[in-house]
């Protein structure tokens, strides 16, 4: 299941996508499932 706001990346071609609508299924590119990306760290505000 895809969750709203999650980012996915294709390991074959480097394409990145952002999920804008939650739903069943999975993100697929180059005939393989895309890998879920970890959240990017926010910059320090100090």
N, C-alpha and C positions, 0 to 999 in steps of 0.2 A: 504494500500500500504506500502511495506517495503522500507525504505530508506537506502542507502549505509552508513555504519558506525554505524548504530544504534544497540544497545545491547538489547536483550530480555532475560527474566528469567521465568522459569516455577515455579509457586507457589506450585505445588504438589511435585515435585522431586528435585528442585533446579538447574536443568540444565540451563546453560547460553549459548546463541549463539550470534554471531556477524554477521550482514548482510554484505556479501561481494559482492552482486549483487542486485541492486534495481529491483523491479518488483511488479506486482499485487499480491494480496493475503495477508495472514497473517501467522505468525509463530505459529505452533500448537504443543503441547507436552501433553501427558497424556489426550488426548481428550478435551483439553481446550486451548484457545488462550493464548499465552505467554504475560507477562506484559512488557511494554517498560521501560527500566531502565533509570534513570537520569544520566547525565554525571558525571563522577568522578572528584572531584576538583583536580587541579594540585598542587603539593607541592610548597611552597614558595621558591624562589631562593635568599632570603636575607641572 
